[in-house]
Structures are given as C-alpha cells and as structure tokens.
Amino acid sequence: MVVVWPKFIDFISGKYPIRAITLFPFIILSSESDLKDPFLINHEQIHLRQQLELLIIPFYLWYLIEYLIKLLKTGSWYMGYHQISFEGEAKYNEQNLYYLSERQGYSFLDYL
C-alpha cells in the first residue's frame, strides 16, 4: 500500500532529504509527484520483498546492525547507508521493472 505522508517523512528524515521509506506493509512517499516515479516505487517494492523474506522484524534488526557496521567502517552516515546490502540490491535493480518477477530469494546477500 502506497501512502503520501510528507510530515512523517520529514519527521523520520530530520535534515536529510529522502523521498520514501518502506515500513511493511506501507510505502510512504514525501510527495504526490513521487507516485509517478516507477523507479522509486520499484526500489521501495524491492524493500517490501526483502522485509517479507526476513519476516519483517529480523529485516529491521539486520538493517540497523549492518548500517552501524558500515557507518563505523566509513565514518560517514551517507556512505554507511549506501553500502547496506538491502540498499545496494534495491538501487542496482530499481530501473528493472521486471526485477521482482525474476528475483531469487535472499538476493540482497549478493550485495554484502
């Protein structure tokens, strides 16, 4: 389910500009215009699949732990975030609108 909720995005992101966040079962967008971006929606749908295959709560724990490890390694919140395996899979495949129909389970492991 896709929801446009700019105030929630602002609350979550603080000073960092983000356009969307996926919190199972919702894709929350920062603006109505983002509904028209098929690559953004696909990116977030990839996250939904990742969350489902890890049974939701373990996904968030893994995400946080991996982020903290990458943050310590890089010293940068930005680099740490972009090196998370879940983000790597979603970013690399967001322009392939057929990716989810072709995707093998646990494909995020290829991006560790």
DAJO-V459122 format. One record per residue. N is the residue number from 1. SS is DSSP state (2 for helix, 1 for strand, 0 for the rest). PSI is psi in radians with two decimals (999 if undefined). NEAR is the number of other ideal C-beta (glycine too) atoms within 12 Angstrom. Layout:
# DAJO-V459122
N;SS;PSI;NEAR
N;SS;PSI;NEAR
This chain:
# DAJO-V459122
1;0;2.25;16
2;1;2.29;25
3;1;2.42;23
4;1;2.02;21
5;0;1.35;23
6;2;-0.64;22
7;2;-0.62;13
8;2;-0.77;19
9;2;-0.78;26
10;2;-0.72;18
11;2;-0.80;15
12;2;-0.73;20
13;2;-0.35;20
14;0;-2.19;10
15;0;-0.10;9
16;0;2.27;15
17;0;2.04;14
18;0;2.66;26
19;0;-0.39;29
20;1;2.76;37
21;1;2.53;32
22;1;2.05;36
23;1;1.79;23
24;0;2.25;25
25;0;0.40;17
26;1;2.49;22
27;1;2.06;33
28;1;2.16;33
29;1;2.69;28
30;0;-0.35;29
31;0;2.75;21
32;2;-0.63;14
33;2;-0.44;13
34;2;-0.32;26
35;2;-0.41;19
36;2;0.06;14
37;0;1.71;22
38;2;-0.49;18
39;2;-0.67;22
40;2;-0.80;30
41;2;-0.74;27
42;2;-0.75;30
43;2;-0.83;35
44;2;-0.58;38
45;2;-0.57;33
46;2;-0.74;38
47;2;-0.66;39
48;2;-0.77;30
49;2;-0.74;32
50;2;-0.77;37
51;2;-0.72;29
52;2;-0.79;21
53;2;-0.37;24
54;0;0.23;24
55;0;0.64;13
56;0;-1.28;21
57;2;-0.82;14
58;2;-0.53;18
59;2;-0.86;27
60;2;-0.64;22
61;2;-0.81;15
62;2;-0.80;25
63;2;-0.86;30
64;2;-0.81;18
65;2;-0.79;18
66;2;-0.70;30
67;2;-0.81;26
68;2;-0.71;18
69;2;-0.81;18
70;2;-0.63;27
71;2;-0.78;20
72;2;-0.67;15
73;2;-0.70;14
74;2;-0.46;17
75;0;0.20;11
76;0;2.22;14
77;2;-0.66;19
78;2;-0.88;17
79;2;-0.69;16
80;2;-0.79;22
81;2;-0.81;26
82;2;-0.22;21
83;0;0.03;26
84;0;2.35;33
85;2;-0.67;30
86;2;-0.71;40
87;2;-0.65;31
88;2;-0.83;25
89;2;-0.82;32
90;2;-0.75;37
91;2;-0.79;25
92;2;-0.55;22
93;2;0.07;30
94;0;-0.47;26
95;0;-0.11;17
96;0;1.68;21
97;0;-0.09;18
98;0;0.02;13
99;2;-0.81;23
100;2;-0.50;26
101;2;-0.33;13
102;2;-0.29;13
103;0;2.37;24
104;0;2.66;15
105;0;2.54;15
106;0;0.55;19
107;2;-0.36;24
108;2;-0.41;30
109;2;-0.46;17
110;2;-0.24;15
111;2;0.17;22
112;0;999;17
